[in-house]
Amino acid sequence: MTGFLFDLTFYLAAPVWLLMIFAPTWRVTERLAASPLTVVPILAVYLALAVPAFPELWAAVTSPDLDAFRDLTAGADGAGAIWAQIIAWDLLIGQWMYREARRLALSPWLMGPLLILTILLSPLALLLFLSIRTIRKPTPSPM
């Protein structure tokens, strides 16, 4: 069951990612990316994985220690819970980047690869996006 939930986590996020990357101007994509509720199914999977690993999870977050974190991720439920948390976080970051890119009128040809990088290595992608955002000024929208 844990393996299934681990895989399910990404599959729940994938449709939102696909829309932001391949249909960025579609109105449905814009509405979906504007909602933080896209992560709720992923957080449900997180809870299903975190509850059985709660003692290890609690120890890791209340007394941050490398050994406690190692103990948490050594178990399938703990590792799966961390994975679900990462997937939810990455999706929220990606949605924010998508909306900012639309606001700044950044090219979908730039944002597509950047969103793919966000799926894979969100901290690096976020740093890159923040750099781009810093040098890019918003384009005034026509009235």
N, CA, C and O atoms as a GROMACS GRO file, in nm:
protein
  572
    1MET      N    1   0.082  -0.121   0.000
    1MET     CA    2   0.000   0.000   0.000
    1MET      C    3   0.086   0.125   0.000
    1MET      O    4   0.054   0.222  -0.069
    2THR      N    5   0.195   0.124   0.077
    2THR     CA    6   0.281   0.241   0.085
    2THR      C    7   0.340   0.274  -0.052
    2THR      O    8   0.348   0.390  -0.090
    3GLY      N    9   0.382   0.171  -0.126
    3GLY     CA   10   0.436   0.193  -0.260
    3GLY      C   11   0.334   0.256  -0.352
    3GLY      O   12   0.366   0.346  -0.429
    4PHE      N   13   0.211   0.209  -0.344
    4PHE     CA   14   0.103   0.267  -0.424
    4PHE      C   15   0.082   0.415  -0.390
    4PHE      O   16   0.070   0.499  -0.479
    5LEU      N   17   0.079   0.447  -0.260
    5LEU     CA   18   0.059   0.586  -0.217
    5LEU      C   19   0.176   0.674  -0.260
    5LEU      O   20   0.157   0.789  -0.299
    6PHE      N   21   0.296   0.619  -0.252
    6PHE     CA   22   0.415   0.692  -0.298
    6PHE      C   23   0.400   0.731  -0.445
    6PHE      O   24   0.422   0.846  -0.482
    7ASP      N   25   0.362   0.634  -0.529
    7ASP     CA   26   0.343   0.661  -0.672
    7ASP      C   27   0.225   0.755  -0.696
    7ASP      O   28   0.233   0.844  -0.780
    8LEU      N   29   0.117   0.734  -0.622
    8LEU     CA   30  -0.003   0.816  -0.638
    8LEU      C   31   0.025   0.964  -0.616
    8LEU      O   32  -0.035   1.050  -0.680
    9THR      N   33   0.116   0.994  -0.525
    9THR     CA   34   0.149   1.132  -0.493
    9THR      C   35   0.184   1.211  -0.618
    9THR      O   36   0.131   1.320  -0.640
   10PHE      N   37   0.273   1.158  -0.698
   10PHE     CA   38   0.313   1.231  -0.820
   10PHE      C   39   0.199   1.235  -0.922
   10PHE      O   40   0.177   1.337  -0.987
   11TYR      N   41   0.128   1.124  -0.935
   11TYR     CA   42   0.019   1.120  -1.033
   11TYR      C   43  -0.092   1.220  -1.000
   11TYR      O   44  -0.161   1.268  -1.091
   12LEU      N   45  -0.110   1.253  -0.874
   12LEU     CA   46  -0.208   1.355  -0.836
   12LEU      C   47  -0.162   1.495  -0.876
   12LEU      O   48  -0.245   1.581  -0.908
   13ALA      N   49  -0.032   1.518  -0.875
   13ALA     CA   50   0.022   1.649  -0.912
   13ALA      C   51   0.042   1.664  -1.063
   13ALA      O   52   0.036   1.775  -1.116
   14ALA      N   53   0.065   1.554  -1.132
   14ALA     CA   54   0.102   1.558  -1.274
   14ALA      C   55   0.005   1.636  -1.364
   14ALA      O   56   0.051   1.711  -1.449
   15PRO      N   57  -0.126   1.621  -1.349
   15PRO     CA   58  -0.215   1.696  -1.439
   15PRO      C   59  -0.197   1.848  -1.429
   15PRO      O   60  -0.203   1.918  -1.531
   16VAL      N   61  -0.175   1.898  -1.309
   16VAL     CA   62  -0.156   2.042  -1.293
   16VAL      C   63  -0.026   2.084  -1.360
   16VAL      O   64  -0.021   2.185  -1.430
   17TRP      N   65   0.079   2.006  -1.338
   17TRP     CA   66   0.207   2.036  -1.403
   17TRP      C   67   0.194   2.034  -1.555
   17TRP      O   68   0.243   2.124  -1.623
   18LEU      N   69   0.127   1.932  -1.608
   18LEU     CA   70   0.112   1.920  -1.754
   18LEU      C   71   0.038   2.040  -1.811
   18LEU      O   72   0.076   2.092  -1.916
   19LEU      N   73  -0.067   2.083  -1.743
   19LEU     CA   74  -0.141   2.200  -1.791
   19LEU      C   75  -0.055   2.327  -1.788
   19LEU      O   76  -0.055   2.405  -1.883
   20MET      N   77   0.018   2.348  -1.678
   20MET     CA   78   0.101   2.469  -1.668
   20MET      C   79   0.212   2.471  -1.772
   20MET      O   80   0.251   2.577  -1.820
   21ILE      N   81   0.264   2.352  -1.807
   21ILE     CA   82   0.375   2.345  -1.902
   21ILE      C   83   0.324   2.347  -2.046
   21ILE      O   84   0.380   2.419  -2.129
   22PHE      N   85   0.221   2.269  -2.077
   22PHE     CA   86   0.178   2.250  -2.216
   22PHE      C   87   0.054   2.328  -2.257
   22PHE      O   88   0.025   2.338  -2.376
   23ALA      N   89  -0.020   2.384  -2.162
   23ALA     CA   90  -0.138   2.465  -2.195
   23ALA      C   91  -0.141   2.588  -2.106
   23ALA      O   92  -0.240   2.613  -2.038
   24PRO      N   93  -0.032   2.667  -2.106
   24PRO     CA   94  -0.022   2.777  -2.009
   24PRO      C   95  -0.121   2.890  -2.030
   24PRO      O   96  -0.151   2.963  -1.935
   25THR      N   97  -0.173   2.907  -2.149
   25THR     CA   98  -0.266   3.018  -2.173
   25THR      C   99  -0.412   2.977  -2.164
   25THR      O  100  -0.500   3.061  -2.176
   26TRP      N  101  -0.438   2.851  -2.144
   26TRP     CA  102  -0.575   2.802  -2.134
   26TRP      C  103  -0.637   2.854  -2.006
   26TRP      O  104  -0.574   2.852  -1.900
   27ARG      N  105  -0.759   2.900  -2.014
   27ARG     CA  106  -0.828   2.959  -1.900
   27ARG      C  107  -0.843   2.860  -1.784
   27ARG      O  108  -0.833   2.899  -1.667
   28VAL      N  109  -0.866   2.735  -1.815
   28VAL     CA  110  -0.877   2.631  -1.712
   28VAL      C  111  -0.746   2.619  -1.635
   28VAL      O  112  -0.745   2.604  -1.513
   29THR      N  113  -0.635   2.626  -1.707
   29THR     CA  114  -0.503   2.618  -1.643
   29THR      C  115  -0.485   2.735  -1.547
   29THR      O  116  -0.439   2.716  -1.434
   30GLU      N  117  -0.522   2.854  -1.591
   30GLU     CA  118  -0.508   2.972  -1.506
   30GLU      C  119  -0.591   2.959  -1.378
   30GLU      O  120  -0.544   2.993  -1.269
   31ARG      N  121  -0.713   2.910  -1.390
   31ARG     CA  122  -0.798   2.892  -1.272
   31ARG      C  123  -0.743   2.786  -1.179
   31ARG      O  124  -0.740   2.804  -1.057
   32LEU      N  125  -0.699   2.676  -1.237
   32LEU     CA  126  -0.645   2.567  -1.156
   32LEU      C  127  -0.518   2.609  -1.084
   32LEU      O  128  -0.500   2.580  -0.966
   33ALA      N  129  -0.430   2.678  -1.154
   33ALA     CA  130  -0.303   2.722  -1.094
   33ALA      C  131  -0.324   2.829  -0.988
   33ALA      O  132  -0.238   2.848  -0.902
   34ALA      N  133  -0.435   2.896  -0.992
   34ALA     CA  134  -0.464   2.999  -0.891
   34ALA      C  135  -0.516   2.940  -0.761
   34ALA      O  136  -0.528   3.011  -0.661
   35SER      N  137  -0.547   2.811  -0.761
   35SER     CA  138  -0.607   2.750  -0.642
   35SER      C  139  -0.504   2.671  -0.561
   35SER      O  140  -0.436   2.584  -0.615
   36PRO      N  141  -0.493   2.702  -0.433
   36PRO     CA  142  -0.406   2.620  -0.348
   36PRO      C  143  -0.467   2.484  -0.317
   36PRO      O  144  -0.400   2.398  -0.260
   37LEU      N  145  -0.593   2.464  -0.354
   37LEU     CA  146  -0.660   2.338  -0.325
   37LEU      C  147  -0.607   2.222  -0.408
   37LEU      O  148  -0.641   2.107  -0.382
   38THR      N  149  -0.524   2.251  -0.509
   38THR     CA  150  -0.468   2.145  -0.591
   38THR      C  151  -0.384   2.049  -0.508
   38THR      O  152  -0.366   1.933  -0.546
   39VAL      N  153  -0.332   2.095  -0.395
   39VAL     CA  154  -0.246   2.009  -0.313
   39VAL      C  155  -0.324   1.927  -0.211
   39VAL      O  156  -0.266   1.840  -0.146
   40VAL      N  157  -0.452   1.950  -0.196
   40VAL     CA  158  -0.530   1.879  -0.094
   40VAL      C  159  -0.526   1.727  -0.114
   40VAL      O  160  -0.506   1.656  -0.016
   41PRO      N  161  -0.545   1.674  -0.236
   41PRO     CA  162  -0.534   1.528  -0.250
   41PRO      C  163  -0.394   1.475  -0.213
   41PRO      O  164  -0.382   1.366  -0.157
   42ILE      N  165  -0.292   1.552  -0.244
   42ILE     CA  166  -0.155   1.512  -0.209
   42ILE      C  167  -0.138   1.513  -0.057
   42ILE      O  168  -0.073   1.426   0.000
   43LEU      N  169  -0.197   1.613   0.007
   43LEU     CA  170  -0.188   1.619   0.153
   43LEU      C  171  -0.267   1.506   0.219
   43LEU      O  172  -0.232   1.462   0.329
   44ALA      N  173  -0.372   1.459   0.154
   44ALA     CA  174  -0.444   1.342   0.205
   44ALA      C  175  -0.354   1.219   0.202
   44ALA      O  176  -0.353   1.138   0.296
   45VAL      N  177  -0.278   1.204   0.094
   45VAL     CA  178  -0.182   1.094   0.086
   45VAL      C  179  -0.075   1.113   0.193
   45VAL      O  180  -0.034   1.016   0.258
   46TYR      N  181  -0.030   1.237   0.211
   46TYR     CA  182   0.068   1.266   0.317
   46TYR      C  183   0.017   1.216   0.452
   46TYR      O  184   0.090   1.149   0.525
   47LEU      N  185  -0.106   1.249   0.484
   47LEU     CA  186  -0.163   1.206   0.613
   47LEU      C  187  -0.169   1.054   0.624
   47LEU      O  188  -0.139   0.997   0.729
   48ALA      N  189  -0.208   0.989   0.515
   48ALA     CA  190  -0.215   0.842   0.518
   48ALA      C  191  -0.078   0.781   0.544
   48ALA      O  192  -0.068   0.675   0.607
   49LEU      N  193   0.027   0.846   0.497
   49LEU     CA  194   0.162   0.796   0.519
   49LEU      C  195   0.222   0.844   0.651
   49LEU      O  196   0.300   0.772   0.714
   50ALA      N  197   0.187   0.964   0.692
   50ALA     CA  198   0.246   1.023   0.812
   50ALA      C  199   0.190   0.965   0.941
   50ALA      O  200   0.262   0.952   1.040
   51VAL      N  201   0.063   0.930   0.941
   51VAL     CA  202   0.002   0.880   1.066
   51VAL      C  203   0.074   0.755   1.118
   51VAL      O  204   0.106   0.750   1.237
   52PRO      N  205   0.102   0.654   1.034
   52PRO     CA  206   0.174   0.537   1.088
   52PRO      C  207   0.317   0.568   1.134
   52PRO      O  208   0.372   0.499   1.219
   53ALA      N  209   0.376   0.673   1.076
   53ALA     CA  210   0.514   0.710   1.112
   53ALA      C  211   0.517   0.828   1.208
   53ALA      O  212   0.620   0.892   1.226
   54PHE      N  213   0.402   0.856   1.272
   54PHE     CA  214   0.394   0.978   1.354
   54PHE      C  215   0.498   0.987   1.465
   54PHE      O  216   0.553   1.095   1.485
   55PRO      N  217   0.528   0.881   1.538
   55PRO     CA  218   0.630   0.896   1.643
   55PRO      C  219   0.766   0.942   1.587
   55PRO      O  220   0.831   1.030   1.644
   56GLU      N  221   0.807   0.883   1.475
   56GLU     CA  222   0.934   0.924   1.413
   56GLU      C  223   0.924   1.064   1.355
   56GLU      O  224   1.018   1.143   1.364
   57LEU      N  225   0.809   1.095   1.295
   57LEU     CA  226   0.787   1.228   1.238
   57LEU      C  227   0.791   1.334   1.349
   57LEU      O  228   0.856   1.437   1.334
   58TRP      N  229   0.722   1.307   1.458
   58TRP     CA  230   0.718   1.402   1.569
   58TRP      C  231   0.858   1.425   1.626
   58TRP      O  232   0.896   1.538   1.654
   59ALA      N  233   0.932   1.318   1.642
   59ALA     CA  234   1.069   1.329   1.694
   59ALA      C  235   1.156   1.412   1.599
   59ALA      O  236   1.238   1.493   1.644
   60ALA      N  237   1.138   1.394   1.470
   60ALA     CA  238   1.221   1.465   1.372
   60ALA      C  239   1.190   1.614   1.366
   60ALA      O  240   1.279   1.695   1.342
   61VAL      N  241   1.064   1.651   1.389
   61VAL     CA  242   1.028   1.793   1.378
   61VAL      C  243   1.036   1.868   1.511
   61VAL      O  244   1.054   1.990   1.511
   62THR      N  245   1.024   1.798   1.622
   62THR     CA  246   1.029   1.868   1.750
   62THR      C  247   1.170   1.881   1.805
   62THR      O  248   1.199   1.973   1.881
   63SER      N  249   1.257   1.791   1.766
   63SER     CA  250   1.398   1.798   1.805
   63SER      C  251   1.482   1.769   1.682
   63SER      O  252   1.538   1.660   1.668
   64PRO      N  253   1.490   1.866   1.593
   64PRO     CA  254   1.561   1.841   1.467
   64PRO      C  255   1.702   1.787   1.492
   64PRO      O  256   1.784   1.849   1.560
   65ASP      N  257   1.725   1.672   1.434
   65ASP     CA  258   1.850   1.602   1.454
   65ASP      C  259   1.867   1.510   1.333
   65ASP      O  260   1.769   1.452   1.285
   66LEU      N  261   1.987   1.498   1.285
   66LEU     CA  262   2.011   1.415   1.166
   66LEU      C  263   1.971   1.270   1.191
   66LEU      O  264   1.913   1.206   1.103
   67ASP      N  265   2.001   1.218   1.307
   67ASP     CA  266   1.965   1.078   1.336
   67ASP      C  267   1.813   1.059   1.340
   67ASP      O  268   1.762   0.958   1.291
   68ALA      N  269   1.741   1.153   1.398
   68ALA     CA  270   1.594   1.143   1.402
   68ALA      C  271   1.536   1.149   1.261
   68ALA      O  272   1.443   1.075   1.229
   69PHE      N  273   1.592   1.236   1.178
   69PHE     CA  274   1.544   1.245   1.039
   69PHE      C  275   1.579   1.117   0.963
   69PHE      O  276   1.499   1.069   0.883
   70ARG      N  277   1.696   1.063   0.988
   70ARG     CA  278   1.737   0.937   0.924
   70ARG      C  279   1.642   0.826   0.965
   70ARG      O  280   1.602   0.744   0.881
   71ASP      N  281   1.605   0.821   1.093
   71ASP     CA  282   1.510   0.720   1.140
   71ASP      C  283   1.375   0.736   1.070
   71ASP      O  284   1.311   0.637   1.033
   72LEU      N  285   1.332   0.859   1.054
   72LEU     CA  286   1.205   0.886   0.987
   72LEU      C  287   1.207   0.835   0.843
   72LEU      O  288   1.114   0.767   0.800
   73THR      N  289   1.310   0.868   0.771
   73THR     CA  290   1.315   0.832   0.629
   73THR      C  291   1.360   0.689   0.605
   73THR      O  292   1.354   0.641   0.492
   74ALA      N  293   1.404   0.619   0.709
   74ALA     CA  294   1.442   0.479   0.693
   74ALA      C  295   1.319   0.390   0.672
   74ALA      O  296   1.328   0.285   0.609
   75GLY      N  297   1.206   0.433   0.723
   75GLY     CA  298   1.083   0.356   0.706
   75GLY      C  299   1.009   0.400   0.581
   75GLY      O  300   1.016   0.516   0.541
   76ALA      N  301   0.938   0.307   0.520
   76ALA     CA  302   0.865   0.338   0.397
   76ALA      C  303   0.760   0.448   0.418
   76ALA      O  304   0.746   0.538   0.335
   77ASP      N  305   0.686   0.440   0.529
   77ASP     CA  306   0.583   0.542   0.553
   77ASP      C  307   0.646   0.680   0.575
   77ASP      O  308   0.596   0.779   0.522
   78GLY      N  309   0.752   0.686   0.651
   78GLY     CA  310   0.820   0.814   0.675
   78GLY      C  311   0.878   0.873   0.548
   78GLY      O  312   0.862   0.992   0.521
   79ALA      N  313   0.944   0.789   0.469
   79ALA     CA  314   1.001   0.836   0.342
   79ALA      C  315   0.888   0.880   0.248
   79ALA      O  316   0.900   0.981   0.179
   80GLY      N  317   0.780   0.802   0.245
   80GLY     CA  318   0.666   0.838   0.160
   80GLY      C  319   0.601   0.968   0.203
   80GLY      O  320   0.561   1.048   0.119
   81ALA      N  321   0.591   0.989   0.334
   81ALA     CA  322   0.533   1.114   0.385
   81ALA      C  323   0.620   1.233   0.345
   81ALA      O  324   0.568   1.336   0.302
   82ILE      N  325   0.750   1.219   0.358
   82ILE     CA  326   0.840   1.327   0.317
   82ILE      C  327   0.828   1.352   0.168
   82ILE      O  328   0.827   1.467   0.124
   83TRP      N  329   0.817   1.245   0.089
   83TRP     CA  330   0.800   1.259  -0.056
   83TRP      C  331   0.672   1.336  -0.087
   83TRP      O  332   0.673   1.426  -0.171
   84ALA      N  333   0.562   1.300  -0.022
   84ALA     CA  334   0.435   1.369  -0.046
   84ALA      C  335   0.446   1.517  -0.008
   84ALA      O  336   0.393   1.604  -0.077
   85GLN      N  337   0.515   1.545   0.102
   85GLN     CA  338   0.536   1.685   0.142
   85GLN      C  339   0.615   1.760   0.036
   85GLN      O  340   0.584   1.874   0.003
   86ILE      N  341   0.718   1.696  -0.018
   86ILE     CA  342   0.800   1.760  -0.123
   86ILE      C  343   0.717   1.784  -0.248
   86ILE      O  344   0.725   1.892  -0.308
   87ILE      N  345   0.638   1.687  -0.288
   87ILE     CA  346   0.555   1.702  -0.408
   87ILE      C  347   0.455   1.816  -0.390
   87ILE      O  348   0.436   1.896  -0.481
   88ALA      N  349   0.392   1.825  -0.274
   88ALA     CA  350   0.297   1.934  -0.247
   88ALA      C  351   0.368   2.069  -0.250
   88ALA      O  352   0.319   2.164  -0.311
   89TRP      N  353   0.482   2.077  -0.186
   89TRP     CA  354   0.561   2.201  -0.183
   89TRP      C  355   0.602   2.242  -0.324
   89TRP      O  356   0.586   2.357  -0.364
   90ASP      N  357   0.656   2.146  -0.400
   90ASP     CA  358   0.698   2.175  -0.537
   90ASP      C  359   0.581   2.227  -0.621
   90ASP      O  360   0.597   2.320  -0.699
   91LEU      N  361   0.466   2.166  -0.604
   91LEU     CA  362   0.349   2.208  -0.682
   91LEU      C  363   0.308   2.351  -0.645
   91LEU      O  364   0.279   2.432  -0.733
   92LEU      N  365   0.305   2.382  -0.517
   92LEU     CA  366   0.271   2.519  -0.476
   92LEU      C  367   0.372   2.620  -0.531
   92LEU      O  368   0.335   2.727  -0.578
   93ILE      N  369   0.500   2.586  -0.525
   93ILE     CA  370   0.603   2.674  -0.581
   93ILE      C  371   0.582   2.690  -0.730
   93ILE      O  372   0.588   2.801  -0.783
   94GLY      N  373   0.556   2.578  -0.798
   94GLY     CA  374   0.534   2.583  -0.943
   94GLY      C  375   0.413   2.667  -0.979
   94GLY      O  376   0.417   2.743  -1.077
   95GLN      N  377   0.306   2.656  -0.903
   95GLN     CA  378   0.187   2.736  -0.930
   95GLN      C  379   0.216   2.884  -0.910
   95GLN      O  380   0.171   2.968  -0.988
   96TRP      N  381   0.289   2.917  -0.805
   96TRP     CA  382   0.324   3.057  -0.782
   96TRP      C  383   0.412   3.109  -0.896
   96TRP      O  384   0.391   3.219  -0.946
   97MET      N  385   0.510   3.030  -0.938
   97MET     CA  386   0.598   3.071  -1.048
   97MET      C  387   0.516   3.089  -1.177
   97MET      O  388   0.537   3.186  -1.251
   98TYR      N  389   0.426   2.998  -1.204
   98TYR     CA  390   0.340   3.007  -1.322
   98TYR      C  391   0.261   3.138  -1.320
   98TYR      O  392   0.256   3.210  -1.420
   99ARG      N  393   0.198   3.169  -1.205
   99ARG     CA  394   0.117   3.291  -1.197
   99ARG      C  395   0.203   3.416  -1.210
   99ARG      O  396   0.164   3.512  -1.277
  100GLU      N  397   0.319   3.416  -1.146
  100GLU     CA  398   0.411   3.530  -1.158
  100GLU      C  399   0.458   3.547  -1.302
  100GLU      O  400   0.467   3.659  -1.352
  101ALA      N  401   0.488   3.438  -1.367
  101ALA     CA  402   0.532   3.443  -1.507
  101ALA      C  403   0.423   3.500  -1.596
  101ALA      O  404   0.451   3.578  -1.687
  102ARG      N  405   0.299   3.463  -1.570
  102ARG     CA  406   0.187   3.517  -1.649
  102ARG      C  407   0.175   3.667  -1.623
  102ARG      O  408   0.154   3.746  -1.716
  103ARG      N  409   0.189   3.707  -1.497
  103ARG     CA  410   0.180   3.848  -1.461
  103ARG      C  411   0.292   3.929  -1.527
  103ARG      O  412   0.271   4.042  -1.570
  104LEU      N  413   0.410   3.870  -1.534
  104LEU     CA  414   0.525   3.938  -1.592
  104LEU      C  415   0.534   3.919  -1.743
  104LEU      O  416   0.626   3.972  -1.807
  105ALA      N  417   0.442   3.846  -1.800
  105ALA     CA  418   0.439   3.816  -1.943
  105ALA      C  419   0.566   3.745  -1.989
  105ALA      O  420   0.620   3.775  -2.096
  106LEU      N  421   0.614   3.652  -1.907
  106LEU     CA  422   0.729   3.572  -1.946
  106LEU      C  423   0.685   3.467  -2.047
  106LEU      O  424   0.573   3.415  -2.039
  107SER      N  425   0.770   3.436  -2.138
  107SER     CA  426   0.739   3.342  -2.245
  107SER      C  427   0.714   3.201  -2.190
  107SER      O  428   0.787   3.154  -2.103
  108PRO      N  429   0.611   3.134  -2.242
  108PRO     CA  430   0.591   2.993  -2.207
  108PRO      C  431   0.710   2.907  -2.248
  108PRO      O  432   0.734   2.802  -2.188
  109TRP      N  433   0.784   2.950  -2.350
  109TRP     CA  434   0.904   2.876  -2.393
  109TRP      C  435   1.014   2.883  -2.288
  109TRP      O  436   1.096   2.792  -2.279
  110LEU      N  437   1.016   2.987  -2.209
  110LEU     CA  438   1.108   2.998  -2.097
  110LEU      C  439   1.054   2.922  -1.977
  110LEU      O  440   1.127   2.848  -1.910
  111MET      N  441   0.926   2.939  -1.950
  111MET     CA  442   0.868   2.882  -1.830
  111MET      C  443   0.849   2.731  -1.837
  111MET      O  444   0.858   2.664  -1.734
  112GLY      N  445   0.824   2.676  -1.953
  112GLY     CA  446   0.807   2.530  -1.964
  112GLY      C  447   0.927   2.456  -1.908
  112GLY      O  448   0.912   2.375  -1.817
  113PRO      N  449   1.048   2.482  -1.961
  113PRO     CA  450   1.166   2.414  -1.904
  113PRO      C  451   1.190   2.449  -1.758
  113PRO      O  452   1.236   2.365  -1.681
  114LEU      N  453   1.160   2.572  -1.719
  114LEU     CA  454   1.180   2.611  -1.579
  114LEU      C  455   1.083   2.536  -1.487
  114LEU      O  456   1.120   2.500  -1.375
  115LEU      N  457   0.962   2.514  -1.532
  115LEU     CA  458   0.867   2.436  -1.452
  115LEU      C  459   0.909   2.289  -1.444
  115LEU      O  460   0.890   2.225  -1.341
  116ILE      N  461   0.965   2.236  -1.553
  116ILE     CA  462   1.017   2.099  -1.548
  116ILE      C  463   1.131   2.090  -1.447
  116ILE      O  464   1.139   1.995  -1.369
  117LEU      N  465   1.219   2.190  -1.448
  117LEU     CA  466   1.327   2.194  -1.349
  117LEU      C  467   1.269   2.204  -1.207
  117LEU      O  468   1.327   2.149  -1.113
  118THR      N  469   1.158   2.272  -1.192
  118THR     CA  470   1.094   2.285  -1.061
  118THR      C  471   1.045   2.149  -1.011
  118THR      O  472   1.055   2.118  -0.893
  119ILE      N  473   0.992   2.068  -1.101
  119ILE     CA  474   0.950   1.933  -1.064
  119ILE      C  475   1.070   1.853  -1.013
  119ILE      O  476   1.058   1.778  -0.916
  120LEU      N  477   1.183   1.869  -1.079
  120LEU     CA  478   1.300   1.788  -1.048
  120LEU      C  479   1.384   1.842  -0.932
  120LEU      O  480   1.423   1.768  -0.843
  121LEU      N  481   1.410   1.972  -0.935
  121LEU     CA  482   1.498   2.035  -0.836
  121LEU      C  483   1.443   2.173  -0.802
  121LEU      O  484   1.497   2.275  -0.845
  122SER      N  485   1.335   2.176  -0.725
  122SER     CA  486   1.267   2.302  -0.699
  122SER      C  487   1.354   2.410  -0.636
  122SER      O  488   1.336   2.526  -0.672
  123PRO      N  489   1.445   2.381  -0.545
  123PRO     CA  490   1.525   2.491  -0.490
  123PRO      C  491   1.608   2.563  -0.597
  123PRO      O  492   1.618   2.686  -0.596
  124LEU      N  493   1.667   2.487  -0.688
  124LEU     CA  494   1.746   2.550  -0.795
  124LEU      C  495   1.656   2.629  -0.890
  124LEU      O  496   1.689   2.741  -0.930
  125ALA      N  497   1.543   2.570  -0.925
  125ALA     CA  498   1.450   2.637  -1.016
  125ALA      C  499   1.396   2.765  -0.953
  125ALA      O  500   1.382   2.867  -1.020
  126LEU      N  501   1.366   2.761  -0.825
  126LEU     CA  502   1.314   2.880  -0.757
  126LEU      C  503   1.420   2.990  -0.756
  126LEU      O  504   1.387   3.106  -0.781
  127LEU      N  505   1.544   2.957  -0.728
  127LEU     CA  506   1.651   3.057  -0.733
  127LEU      C  507   1.665   3.118  -0.872
  127LEU      O  508   1.680   3.239  -0.886
  128LEU      N  509   1.658   3.034  -0.974
  128LEU     CA  510   1.667   3.083  -1.111
  128LEU      C  511   1.548   3.173  -1.144
  128LEU      O  512   1.565   3.280  -1.202
  129PHE      N  513   1.428   3.129  -1.105
  129PHE     CA  514   1.310   3.211  -1.132
  129PHE      C  515   1.316   3.344  -1.058
  129PHE      O  516   1.282   3.448  -1.116
  130LEU      N  517   1.359   3.342  -0.933
  130LEU     CA  518   1.369   3.468  -0.858
  130LEU      C  519   1.470   3.563  -0.923
  130LEU      O  520   1.451   3.684  -0.922
  131SER      N  521   1.576   3.508  -0.980
  131SER     CA  522   1.673   3.592  -1.052
  131SER      C  523   1.608   3.653  -1.175
  131SER      O  524   1.625   3.773  -1.201
  132ILE      N  525   1.536   3.574  -1.251
  132ILE     CA  526   1.466   3.624  -1.370
  132ILE      C  527   1.364   3.729  -1.330
  132ILE      O  528   1.352   3.833  -1.394
  133ARG      N  529   1.291   3.702  -1.226
  133ARG     CA  530   1.186   3.793  -1.178
  133ARG      C  531   1.245   3.926  -1.134
  133ARG      O  532   1.183   4.031  -1.152
  134THR      N  533   1.363   3.922  -1.076
  134THR     CA  534   1.428   4.045  -1.029
  134THR      C  535   1.463   4.138  -1.144
  134THR      O  536   1.451   4.260  -1.132
  135ILE      N  537   1.506   4.080  -1.256
  135ILE     CA  538   1.547   4.165  -1.368
  135ILE      C  539   1.432   4.198  -1.463
  135ILE      O  540   1.444   4.286  -1.548
  136ARG      N  541   1.322   4.127  -1.448
  136ARG     CA  542   1.206   4.149  -1.536
  136ARG      C  543   1.103   4.238  -1.468
  136ARG      O  544   1.060   4.210  -1.356
  137LYS      N  545   1.064   4.343  -1.533
  137LYS     CA  546   0.961   4.432  -1.480
  137LYS      C  547   0.826   4.390  -1.541
  137LYS      O  548   0.822   4.344  -1.655
  138PRO      N  549   0.717   4.408  -1.466
  138PRO     CA  550   0.586   4.370  -1.522
  138PRO      C  551   0.551   4.455  -1.644
  138PRO      O  552   0.577   4.575  -1.649
  139THR      N  553   0.492   4.389  -1.741
  139THR     CA  554   0.443   4.457  -1.860
  139THR      C  555   0.305   4.513  -1.827
  139THR      O  556   0.217   4.438  -1.782
  140PRO      N  557   0.284   4.644  -1.851
  140PRO     CA  558   0.150   4.698  -1.822
  140PRO      C  559   0.044   4.629  -1.908
  140PRO      O  560   0.064   4.608  -2.028
  141SER      N  561  -0.066   4.594  -1.846
  141SER     CA  562  -0.172   4.529  -1.922
  141SER      C  563  -0.257   4.635  -1.992
  141SER      O  564  -0.284   4.742  -1.936
  142PRO      N  565  -0.300   4.603  -2.117
  142PRO     CA  566  -0.386   4.699  -2.189
  142PRO      C  567  -0.523   4.707  -2.125
  142PRO      O  568  -0.575   4.608  -2.074
  143MET      N  569  -0.580   4.822  -2.127
  143MET     CA  570  -0.713   4.841  -2.066
  143MET      C  571  -0.819   4.824  -2.168
  143MET      O  572  -0.937   4.836  -2.136
   0.00000   0.00000   0.00000
